[in-house]
């Protein structure tokens, strides 16, 4: 769903000072011509517009100016957000250089934003199984889509019956990339049960038409299982890798652009770490 900021950045009502409106509209056309999704386009425009609020003549911004902005946001923005800012500025100024609007790219010298290593939560199988006891058909389908199909929250909430092609789901994910997700038997039973009850359309319809809001789905899954939807995705990815040891297959299942991202979803159990530690022994006591 499109929020207010995104909607503004997809219209033609930008600040006209210093020719910013014309510049940003040209840049937006460039991003769309590349085939980027609306969400990605809006995010990149948002961070460029944010930079322009601090520096009205945005094409005169220096590397030091951007470093000051990133530094000032160190305690107010998550590392992921600051990395997105940096990437958005690099994209914008790289385009501006090629378009002849600037002579040097000030973002080219920006240092990478380091992301701290965080071990994400993984939904325990017993909590998922216990939560499904007494769950409604809709609740059961939501949970299984997160755990068995490892779908993102937005992908669960917007899932439509037209996305199911037999025993496969055609999912439009991040960056407008489409992937095919096989449906295991338990999940197929859950989806077919909903189809018999509701007919065609969104599997999780909203109260006033369309699909249910992602945050509503989030609350339901969390209430039923005690785990958030992303921890279900981590649990499914870990189970898939332990069963197959095929990182590329898990990458395709998750819809990740890089293997490095997929690797962060693969959790190592304490028992595996213990086995690794025991293997370091040389056999004396």
Phi and psi restraints in degrees (value plus and minus 20) as a CYANA .aco file:
   2 UNK   PHI    -113.5   -73.5
   2 UNK   PSI     103.6   143.6
   3 UNK   PHI    -104.1   -64.1
   3 UNK   PSI     157.2   197.2
   4 UNK   PHI     -82.5   -42.5
   4 UNK   PSI     -65.7   -25.7
   5 UNK   PHI     -81.8   -41.8
   5 UNK   PSI     -61.6   -21.6
   6 UNK   PHI     -83.4   -43.4
   6 UNK   PSI     -63.0   -23.0
   7 UNK   PHI     -81.0   -41.0
   7 UNK   PSI     -61.4   -21.4
   8 UNK   PHI     -81.8   -41.8
   8 UNK   PSI     -63.3   -23.3
   9 UNK   PHI     -94.0   -54.0
   9 UNK   PSI     -31.5     8.5
  10 UNK   PHI    -117.9   -77.9
  10 UNK   PSI     -20.2    19.8
  11 UNK   PHI    -124.7   -84.7
  11 UNK   PSI    -191.5  -151.5
  12 UNK   PHI    -127.3   -87.3
  12 UNK   PSI      15.4    55.4
  13 UNK   PHI    -134.1   -94.1
  13 UNK   PSI      33.3    73.3
  14 UNK   PHI    -107.1   -67.1
  14 UNK   PSI     141.8   181.8
  15 UNK   PHI     -81.2   -41.2
  15 UNK   PSI     112.3   152.3
  16 UNK   PHI    -115.0   -75.0
  16 UNK   PSI     -20.9    19.1
  17 UNK   PHI     -81.4   -41.4
  17 UNK   PSI     120.9   160.9
  18 UNK   PHI      35.4    75.4
  18 UNK   PSI       9.2    49.2
  19 UNK   PHI      48.5    88.5
  19 UNK   PSI      -0.7    39.3
  20 UNK   PHI     -83.2   -43.2
  20 UNK   PSI     -58.4   -18.4
  21 UNK   PHI     -80.5   -40.5
  21 UNK   PSI     -67.4   -27.4
  22 UNK   PHI     -83.3   -43.3
  22 UNK   PSI     -61.0   -21.0
  23 UNK   PHI     -84.1   -44.1
  23 UNK   PSI     -66.7   -26.7
  24 UNK   PHI     -89.9   -49.9
  24 UNK   PSI     -51.4   -11.4
  25 UNK   PHI     -88.5   -48.5
  25 UNK   PSI     -57.8   -17.8
  26 UNK   PHI     -84.9   -44.9
  26 UNK   PSI     -61.6   -21.6
  27 UNK   PHI     -84.9   -44.9
  27 UNK   PSI     -59.7   -19.7
  28 UNK   PHI     -82.9   -42.9
  28 UNK   PSI     -62.1   -22.1
  29 UNK   PHI     -81.1   -41.1
  29 UNK   PSI     -58.6   -18.6
  30 UNK   PHI     -81.3   -41.3
  30 UNK   PSI     -66.6   -26.6
  31 UNK   PHI     -83.6   -43.6
  31 UNK   PSI     -60.9   -20.9
  32 UNK   PHI     -88.3   -48.3
  32 UNK   PSI     -56.3   -16.3
  33 UNK   PHI     -84.3   -44.3
  33 UNK   PSI     -48.1    -8.1
  34 UNK   PHI     -95.5   -55.5
  34 UNK   PSI     -29.8    10.2
  35 UNK   PHI      66.7   106.7
  35 UNK   PSI      -3.0    37.0
  36 UNK   PHI     -90.7   -50.7
  36 UNK   PSI     129.4   169.4
  37 UNK   PHI     -89.1   -49.1
  37 UNK   PSI     139.5   179.5
  38 UNK   PHI     -77.8   -37.8
  38 UNK   PSI     -59.2   -19.2
  39 UNK   PHI     -84.0   -44.0
  39 UNK   PSI     -62.4   -22.4
  40 UNK   PHI     -86.7   -46.7
  40 UNK   PSI     -63.6   -23.6
  41 UNK   PHI     -80.0   -40.0
  41 UNK   PSI     -67.5   -27.5
  42 UNK   PHI     -82.1   -42.1
  42 UNK   PSI     -60.6   -20.6
  43 UNK   PHI     -84.7   -44.7
  43 UNK   PSI     -63.4   -23.4
  44 UNK   PHI     -86.2   -46.2
  44 UNK   PSI     -60.2   -20.2
  45 UNK   PHI     -86.8   -46.8
  45 UNK   PSI     -56.7   -16.7
  46 UNK   PHI     -81.6   -41.6
  46 UNK   PSI     -64.3   -24.3
  47 UNK   PHI     -92.6   -52.6
  47 UNK   PSI     -51.0   -11.0
  48 UNK   PHI     -89.9   -49.9
  48 UNK   PSI     -61.7   -21.7
  49 UNK   PHI     -83.4   -43.4
  49 UNK   PSI     -57.4   -17.4
  50 UNK   PHI     -83.4   -43.4
  50 UNK   PSI     -60.3   -20.3
  51 UNK   PHI     -85.2   -45.2
  51 UNK   PSI     -57.5   -17.5
  52 UNK   PHI     -88.6   -48.6
  52 UNK   PSI     -44.6    -4.6
  53 UNK   PHI     -86.5   -46.5
  53 UNK   PSI     -54.0   -14.0
  54 UNK   PHI    -104.5   -64.5
  54 UNK   PSI     -50.8   -10.8
  55 UNK   PHI    -152.3  -112.3
  55 UNK   PSI      69.4   109.4
  56 UNK   PHI     -70.9   -30.9
  56 UNK   PSI     -60.8   -20.8
  57 UNK   PHI    -109.3   -69.3
  57 UNK   PSI      57.8    97.8
  58 UNK   PHI     -82.7   -42.7
  58 UNK   PSI     -46.9    -6.9
  59 UNK   PHI     -95.1   -55.1
  59 UNK   PSI     -26.6    13.4
  60 UNK   PHI    -122.1   -82.1
  60 UNK   PSI     -13.9    26.1
  61 UNK   PHI     -83.6   -43.6
  61 UNK   PSI     122.3   162.3
  62 UNK   PHI    -125.0   -85.0
  62 UNK   PSI     148.0   188.0
  63 UNK   PHI     -78.6   -38.6
  63 UNK   PSI     -61.9   -21.9
  64 UNK   PHI     -83.5   -43.5
  64 UNK   PSI     -57.5   -17.5
  65 UNK   PHI     -78.7   -38.7
  65 UNK   PSI     -67.0   -27.0
  66 UNK   PHI     -88.2   -48.2
  66 UNK   PSI     -55.8   -15.8
  67 UNK   PHI     -83.5   -43.5
  67 UNK   PSI     -57.7   -17.7
  68 UNK   PHI     -84.4   -44.4
  68 UNK   PSI     -61.1   -21.1
  69 UNK   PHI     -83.6   -43.6
  69 UNK   PSI     -67.1   -27.1
  70 UNK   PHI     -81.8   -41.8
  70 UNK   PSI     -59.6   -19.6
  71 UNK   PHI     -85.2   -45.2
  71 UNK   PSI     -61.0   -21.0
  72 UNK   PHI     -88.1   -48.1
  72 UNK   PSI     -40.2    -0.2
  73 UNK   PHI    -119.4   -79.4
  73 UNK   PSI     -11.3    28.7
  74 UNK   PHI     -80.6   -40.6
  74 UNK   PSI     -55.5   -15.5
  75 UNK   PHI    -123.4   -83.4
  75 UNK   PSI     -18.5    21.5
  76 UNK   PHI    -135.3   -95.3
  76 UNK   PSI     -37.3     2.7
  77 UNK   PHI    -146.7  -106.7
  77 UNK   PSI     123.4   163.4
  78 UNK   PHI     -85.9   -45.9
  78 UNK   PSI     133.4   173.4
  79 UNK   PHI     -74.5   -34.5
  79 UNK   PSI     -56.9   -16.9
  80 UNK   PHI     -82.2   -42.2
  80 UNK   PSI     -59.2   -19.2
  81 UNK   PHI     -87.6   -47.6
  81 UNK   PSI     -62.1   -22.1
  82 UNK   PHI     -87.7   -47.7
  82 UNK   PSI     -53.1   -13.1
  83 UNK   PHI     -87.4   -47.4
  83 UNK   PSI     -57.0   -17.0
  84 UNK   PHI     -85.9   -45.9
  84 UNK   PSI     -58.0   -18.0
  85 UNK   PHI     -78.5   -38.5
  85 UNK   PSI     -71.2   -31.2
  86 UNK   PHI     -78.3   -38.3
  86 UNK   PSI     -65.8   -25.8
  87 UNK   PHI     -82.9   -42.9
  87 UNK   PSI     -60.0   -20.0
  88 UNK   PHI     -85.6   -45.6
  88 UNK   PSI     -61.3   -21.3
  89 UNK   PHI     -87.9   -47.9
  89 UNK   PSI     -59.4   -19.4
  90 UNK   PHI     -83.3   -43.3
  90 UNK   PSI     -59.5   -19.5
  91 UNK   PHI     -84.0   -44.0
  91 UNK   PSI     -66.1   -26.1
  92 UNK   PHI     -84.3   -44.3
  92 UNK   PSI     -71.3   -31.3
  93 UNK   PHI     -91.4   -51.4
  93 UNK   PSI     -49.6    -9.6
  94 UNK   PHI     -82.7   -42.7
  94 UNK   PSI     -60.9   -20.9
  95 UNK   PHI     -86.9   -46.9
  95 UNK   PSI     -63.9   -23.9
  96 UNK   PHI     -80.9   -40.9
  96 UNK   PSI     -56.0   -16.0
  97 UNK   PHI     -85.4   -45.4
  97 UNK   PSI     -66.5   -26.5
  98 UNK   PHI     -86.7   -46.7
  98 UNK   PSI     -49.9    -9.9
  99 UNK   PHI    -101.4   -61.4
  99 UNK   PSI     -23.3    16.7
 100 UNK   PHI      59.2    99.2
 100 UNK   PSI      -3.7    36.3
 101 UNK   PHI    -104.3   -64.3
 101 UNK   PSI     -42.4    -2.4
 102 UNK   PHI    -157.0  -117.0
 102 UNK   PSI     139.1   179.1
 103 UNK   PHI    -115.7   -75.7
 103 UNK   PSI     -45.5    -5.5
 104 UNK   PHI    -155.7  -115.7
 104 UNK   PSI     128.0   168.0
 105 UNK   PHI    -112.1   -72.1
 105 UNK   PSI      87.3   127.3
 106 UNK   PHI     -91.6   -51.6
 106 UNK   PSI     -39.1     0.9
 107 UNK   PHI    -105.3   -65.3
 107 UNK   PSI     -32.3     7.7
 108 UNK   PHI     -84.7   -44.7
 108 UNK   PSI     -46.5    -6.5
 109 UNK   PHI    -117.5   -77.5
 109 UNK   PSI     -15.1    24.9
 110 UNK   PHI     -87.0   -47.0
 110 UNK   PSI     110.6   150.6
 111 UNK   PHI     -91.6   -51.6
 111 UNK   PSI     130.3   170.3
 112 UNK   PHI     -82.2   -42.2
 112 UNK   PSI     129.0   169.0
 113 UNK   PHI    -110.6   -70.6
 113 UNK   PSI      97.4   137.4
 114 UNK   PHI     -95.4   -55.4
 114 UNK   PSI     116.7   156.7
 115 UNK   PHI    -122.7   -82.7
 115 UNK   PSI     106.8   146.8
 116 UNK   PHI     -86.4   -46.4
 116 UNK   PSI     126.9   166.9
 117 UNK   PHI     -97.1   -57.1
 117 UNK   PSI      96.3   136.3
 118 UNK   PHI    -140.8  -100.8
 118 UNK   PSI     110.0   150.0
 119 UNK   PHI    -108.6   -68.6
 119 UNK   PSI      89.6   129.6
 120 UNK   PHI     -91.8   -51.8
 120 UNK   PSI     136.2   176.2
 121 UNK   PHI     -91.5   -51.5
 121 UNK   PSI     127.8   167.8
 122 UNK   PHI    -144.6  -104.6
 122 UNK   PSI     111.1   151.1
 123 UNK   PHI     -89.6   -49.6
 123 UNK   PSI     100.6   140.6
 124 UNK   PHI     -86.4   -46.4
 124 UNK   PSI     121.0   161.0
 125 UNK   PHI     -79.8   -39.8
 125 UNK   PSI     -58.2   -18.2
 126 UNK   PHI     -86.7   -46.7
 126 UNK   PSI     -54.4   -14.4
 127 UNK   PHI     -88.7   -48.7
 127 UNK   PSI     -57.6   -17.6
 128 UNK   PHI     -86.3   -46.3
 128 UNK   PSI     -66.1   -26.1
 129 UNK   PHI     -82.6   -42.6
 129 UNK   PSI     -64.7   -24.7
 130 UNK   PHI     -84.1   -44.1
 130 UNK   PSI     -59.6   -19.6
 131 UNK   PHI     -85.2   -45.2
 131 UNK   PSI     -49.9    -9.9
 132 UNK   PHI     -95.9   -55.9
 132 UNK   PSI     -34.8     5.2
 133 UNK   PHI     -88.5   -48.5
 133 UNK   PSI      98.2   138.2
 134 UNK   PHI      62.5   102.5
 134 UNK   PSI     -16.7    23.3
 135 UNK   PHI     -91.5   -51.5
 135 UNK   PSI     128.1   168.1
 136 UNK   PHI     -91.7   -51.7
 136 UNK   PSI     148.5   188.5
 137 UNK   PHI     -80.3   -40.3
 137 UNK   PSI     -58.8   -18.8
 138 UNK   PHI     -89.0   -49.0
 138 UNK   PSI     -63.7   -23.7
 139 UNK   PHI     -83.0   -43.0
 139 UNK   PSI     -62.4   -22.4
 140 UNK   PHI     -81.0   -41.0
 140 UNK   PSI     -63.9   -23.9
 141 UNK   PHI     -83.4   -43.4
 141 UNK   PSI     -61.6   -21.6
 142 UNK   PHI     -78.5   -38.5
 142 UNK   PSI     -68.9   -28.9
 143 UNK   PHI     -84.4   -44.4
 143 UNK   PSI     -64.7   -24.7
 144 UNK   PHI     -88.7   -48.7
 144 UNK   PSI     -50.6   -10.6
 145 UNK   PHI     -86.8   -46.8
 145 UNK   PSI     -54.8   -14.8
 146 UNK   PHI     -95.0   -55.0
 146 UNK   PSI     -59.7   -19.7
 147 UNK   PHI    -106.9   -66.9
 147 UNK   PSI     -63.3   -23.3
 148 UNK   PHI    -111.7   -71.7
 148 UNK   PSI     -57.0   -17.0
 149 UNK   PHI    -117.1   -77.1
 149 UNK   PSI     -22.9    17.1
 150 UNK   PHI      25.4    65.4
 150 UNK   PSI      24.2    64.2
 151 UNK   PHI    -100.8   -60.8
 151 UNK   PSI     131.1   171.1
 152 UNK   PHI     -90.4   -50.4
 152 UNK   PSI     141.3   181.3
 153 UNK   PHI     -76.9   -36.9
 153 UNK   PSI     -65.3   -25.3
 154 UNK   PHI     -85.2   -45.2
 154 UNK   PSI     -52.1   -12.1
 155 UNK   PHI     -92.8   -52.8
 155 UNK   PSI     -53.2   -13.2
 156 UNK   PHI     -88.0   -48.0
 156 UNK   PSI     -69.3   -29.3
 157 UNK   PHI     -85.8   -45.8
 157 UNK   PSI     -49.3    -9.3
 158 UNK   PHI    -119.4   -79.4
 158 UNK   PSI     -12.7    27.3
 159 UNK   PHI     -84.8   -44.8
 159 UNK   PSI     112.3   152.3
 160 UNK   PHI    -140.4  -100.4
 160 UNK   PSI     132.1   172.1
 161 UNK   PHI     -81.4   -41.4
 161 UNK   PSI     -45.3    -5.3
 162 UNK   PHI     -90.6   -50.6
 162 UNK   PSI     -34.0     6.0
 163 UNK   PHI    -100.0   -60.0
 163 UNK   PSI     -34.3     5.7
 164 UNK   PHI    -111.3   -71.3
 164 UNK   PSI     103.0   143.0
 165 UNK   PHI    -138.9   -98.9
 165 UNK   PSI      66.5   106.5
 166 UNK   PHI      48.6    88.6
 166 UNK   PSI    -134.8   -94.8
 167 UNK   PHI    -125.0   -85.0
 167 UNK   PSI       7.0    47.0
 168 UNK   PHI    -155.8  -115.8
 168 UNK   PSI     122.6   162.6
 169 UNK   PHI    -124.3   -84.3
 169 UNK   PSI     110.6   150.6
 170 UNK   PHI    -114.2   -74.2
 170 UNK   PSI      89.4   129.4
 171 UNK   PHI    -130.4   -90.4
 171 UNK   PSI     107.2   147.2
 172 UNK   PHI    -114.5   -74.5
 172 UNK   PSI      87.5   127.5
 173 UNK   PHI    -123.7   -83.7
 173 UNK   PSI    -175.1  -135.1
 174 UNK   PHI     -79.3   -39.3
 174 UNK   PSI     123.9   163.9
 175 UNK   PHI      49.4    89.4
 175 UNK   PSI      -1.3    38.7
 176 UNK   PHI      42.1    82.1
 176 UNK   PSI       5.0    45.0
 177 UNK   PHI    -109.1   -69.1
 177 UNK   PSI     113.7   153.7
 178 UNK   PHI    -118.3   -78.3
 178 UNK   PSI     116.4   156.4
 179 UNK   PHI    -154.6  -114.6
 179 UNK   PSI     135.9   175.9
 180 UNK   PHI    -124.5   -84.5
 180 UNK   PSI     102.9   142.9
 181 UNK   PHI    -133.3   -93.3
 181 UNK   PSI      92.1   132.1
 182 UNK   PHI     -82.1   -42.1
 182 UNK   PSI     125.9   165.9
 183 UNK   PHI    -124.7   -84.7
 183 UNK   PSI     102.1   142.1
 184 UNK   PHI     -98.0   -58.0
 184 UNK   PSI     144.4   184.4
 185 UNK   PHI     -76.1   -36.1
 185 UNK   PSI     -62.4   -22.4
 186 UNK   PHI     -83.9   -43.9
 186 UNK   PSI     -61.8   -21.8
 187 UNK   PHI     -88.0   -48.0
 187 UNK   PSI     -59.7   -19.7
 188 UNK   PHI     -80.0   -40.0
 188 UNK   PSI     -62.4   -22.4
 189 UNK   PHI     -79.3   -39.3
 189 UNK   PSI     -61.8   -21.8
 190 UNK   PHI     -86.7   -46.7
 190 UNK   PSI     -61.2   -21.2
 191 UNK   PHI     -89.9   -49.9
 191 UNK   PSI     -60.5   -20.5
 192 UNK   PHI     -86.2   -46.2
 192 UNK   PSI     -53.7   -13.7
 193 UNK   PHI     -82.6   -42.6
 193 UNK   PSI     -62.7   -22.7
 194 UNK   PHI     -85.3   -45.3
 194 UNK   PSI     -59.7   -19.7
 195 UNK   PHI     -83.2   -43.2
 195 UNK   PSI     -58.9   -18.9
 196 UNK   PHI     -86.7   -46.7
 196 UNK   PSI     -55.9   -15.9
 197 UNK   PHI     -96.8   -56.8
 197 UNK   PSI     -61.0   -21.0
 198 UNK   PHI    -129.9   -89.9
 198 UNK   PSI     -36.8     3.2
 199 UNK   PHI      60.6   100.6
 199 UNK   PSI    -177.4  -137.4
 200 UNK   PHI     -99.7   -59.7
 200 UNK   PSI     147.0   187.0
 201 UNK   PHI      97.7   137.7
 201 UNK   PSI    -183.1  -143.1
 202 UNK   PHI     -87.0   -47.0
 202 UNK   PSI     118.7   158.7
 203 UNK   PHI     -85.9   -45.9
 203 UNK   PSI     -50.2   -10.2
 204 UNK   PHI    -146.3  -106.3
 204 UNK   PSI      58.5    98.5
 205 UNK   PHI     -88.9   -48.9
 205 UNK   PSI     128.5   168.5
 206 UNK   PHI     -99.9   -59.9
 206 UNK   PSI     147.4   187.4
 207 UNK   PHI     -88.1   -48.1
 207 UNK   PSI     -49.9    -9.9
 208 UNK   PHI    -140.3  -100.3
 208 UNK   PSI      14.8    54.8
 209 UNK   PHI      77.7   117.7
 209 UNK   PSI     146.2   186.2
 210 UNK   PHI      50.1    90.1
 210 UNK   PSI    -174.4  -134.4
 211 UNK   PHI    -127.3   -87.3
 211 UNK   PSI     144.3   184.3
 212 UNK   PHI     -85.0   -45.0
 212 UNK   PSI     125.6   165.6
 213 UNK   PHI     -87.5   -47.5
 213 UNK   PSI     120.7   160.7
 214 UNK   PHI     -73.6   -33.6
 214 UNK   PSI     -56.9   -16.9
 215 UNK   PHI     -89.4   -49.4
 215 UNK   PSI     -48.7    -8.7
 216 UNK   PHI     -87.7   -47.7
 216 UNK   PSI     -61.4   -21.4
 217 UNK   PHI     -84.4   -44.4
 217 UNK   PSI     -61.1   -21.1
 218 UNK   PHI     -76.8   -36.8
 218 UNK   PSI     -67.8   -27.8
 219 UNK   PHI     -82.9   -42.9
 219 UNK   PSI     -59.5   -19.5
 220 UNK   PHI     -86.2   -46.2
 220 UNK   PSI     -68.7   -28.7
 221 UNK   PHI     -81.4   -41.4
 221 UNK   PSI     -63.2   -23.2
 222 UNK   PHI     -84.4   -44.4
 222 UNK   PSI     -59.2   -19.2
 223 UNK   PHI     -87.4   -47.4
 223 UNK   PSI     -61.1   -21.1
 224 UNK   PHI     -91.6   -51.6
 224 UNK   PSI     -62.4   -22.4
 225 UNK   PHI    -126.7   -86.7
 225 UNK   PSI     -37.6     2.4
 226 UNK   PHI      57.8    97.8
 226 UNK   PSI     -11.8    28.2
 227 UNK   PHI    -149.3  -109.3
 227 UNK   PSI     127.7   167.7
 228 UNK   PHI    -101.1   -61.1
 228 UNK   PSI     138.8   178.8
 229 UNK   PHI     -76.8   -36.8
 229 UNK   PSI     -54.6   -14.6
 230 UNK   PHI     -88.4   -48.4
 230 UNK   PSI     -51.2   -11.2
 231 UNK   PHI     -90.8   -50.8
 231 UNK   PSI     -47.2    -7.2
 232 UNK   PHI     -86.6   -46.6
 232 UNK   PSI     -61.0   -21.0
 233 UNK   PHI     -83.9   -43.9
 233 UNK   PSI     -61.3   -21.3
 234 UNK   PHI     -84.0   -44.0
 234 UNK   PSI     -61.5   -21.5
 235 UNK   PHI     -84.7   -44.7
 235 UNK   PSI     -62.7   -22.7
 236 UNK   PHI     -84.7   -44.7
 236 UNK   PSI     -60.7   -20.7
 237 UNK   PHI     -84.4   -44.4
 237 UNK   PSI     -61.3   -21.3
 238 UNK   PHI     -85.4   -45.4
 238 UNK   PSI     -64.0   -24.0
 239 UNK   PHI     -82.6   -42.6
 239 UNK   PSI     -60.3   -20.3
 240 UNK   PHI     -83.8   -43.8
 240 UNK   PSI     -61.7   -21.7
 241 UNK   PHI     -90.8   -50.8
 241 UNK   PSI     -60.8   -20.8
 242 UNK   PHI     -81.6   -41.6
 242 UNK   PSI     -52.9   -12.9
 243 UNK   PHI     -99.0   -59.0
 243 UNK   PSI     -51.6   -11.6
 244 UNK   PHI    -133.6   -93.6
 244 UNK   PSI     -47.2    -7.2
 245 UNK   PHI      37.0    77.0
 245 UNK   PSI       4.1    44.1
 246 UNK   PHI    -130.6   -90.6
 246 UNK   PSI      75.0   115.0
 247 UNK   PHI     -84.7   -44.7
 247 UNK   PSI     -56.3   -16.3
 248 UNK   PHI     -85.1   -45.1
 248 UNK   PSI     -59.7   -19.7
 249 UNK   PHI     -85.0   -45.0
 249 UNK   PSI     -60.8   -20.8
 250 UNK   PHI     -86.4   -46.4
 250 UNK   PSI     -57.1   -17.1
 251 UNK   PHI     -79.2   -39.2
 251 UNK   PSI     -65.2   -25.2
 252 UNK   PHI     -85.6   -45.6
 252 UNK   PSI     -58.4   -18.4
 253 UNK   PHI     -82.8   -42.8
 253 UNK   PSI     -61.5   -21.5
 254 UNK   PHI     -99.4   -59.4
 254 UNK   PSI     -43.0    -3.0
 255 UNK   PHI      59.3    99.3
 255 UNK   PSI      13.8    53.8
 256 UNK   PHI    -107.8   -67.8
 256 UNK   PSI     126.6   166.6
 257 UNK   PHI     -98.7   -58.7
 257 UNK   PSI     -46.0    -6.0
 258 UNK   PHI    -152.4  -112.4
 258 UNK   PSI     130.4   170.4
 259 UNK   PHI     -85.8   -45.8
 259 UNK   PSI     -50.2   -10.2
 260 UNK   PHI     -81.0   -41.0
 260 UNK   PSI     -58.6   -18.6
 261 UNK   PHI     -86.4   -46.4
 261 UNK   PSI     -63.1   -23.1
 262 UNK   PHI     -81.4   -41.4
 262 UNK   PSI     -59.4   -19.4
 263 UNK   PHI     -79.2   -39.2
 263 UNK   PSI     -50.8   -10.8
 264 UNK   PHI     -92.3   -52.3
 264 UNK   PSI     -35.8     4.2
 265 UNK   PHI    -108.9   -68.9
 265 UNK   PSI     -33.7     6.3
 266 UNK   PHI    -109.0   -69.0
 266 UNK   PSI      92.6   132.6
 267 UNK   PHI    -116.0   -76.0
 267 UNK   PSI     121.1   161.1
 268 UNK   PHI    -118.2   -78.2
 268 UNK   PSI     104.6   144.6
 269 UNK   PHI     -91.6   -51.6
 269 UNK   PSI     133.7   173.7
 270 UNK   PHI     -77.7   -37.7
 270 UNK   PSI     -56.8   -16.8
 271 UNK   PHI     -82.6   -42.6
 271 UNK   PSI     -57.6   -17.6
 272 UNK   PHI     -87.5   -47.5
 272 UNK   PSI     -59.9   -19.9
 273 UNK   PHI     -85.3   -45.3
 273 UNK   PSI     -59.1   -19.1
 274 UNK   PHI     -83.3   -43.3
 274 UNK   PSI     -62.9   -22.9
 275 UNK   PHI     -81.1   -41.1
 275 UNK   PSI     -60.1   -20.1
 276 UNK   PHI     -84.5   -44.5
 276 UNK   PSI     -61.5   -21.5
 277 UNK   PHI     -85.9   -45.9
 277 UNK   PSI     -62.0   -22.0
 278 UNK   PHI     -84.0   -44.0
 278 UNK   PSI     -50.3   -10.3
 279 UNK   PHI     -90.2   -50.2
 279 UNK   PSI     -34.1     5.9
 280 UNK   PHI    -101.0   -61.0
 280 UNK   PSI     -27.6    12.4
 281 UNK   PHI     -85.0   -45.0
 281 UNK   PSI     128.0   168.0
 282 UNK   PHI    -126.9   -86.9
 282 UNK   PSI     -11.8    28.2
 283 UNK   PHI      70.6   110.6
 283 UNK   PSI      -6.7    33.3
 284 UNK   PHI    -136.6   -96.6
 284 UNK   PSI     139.3   179.3
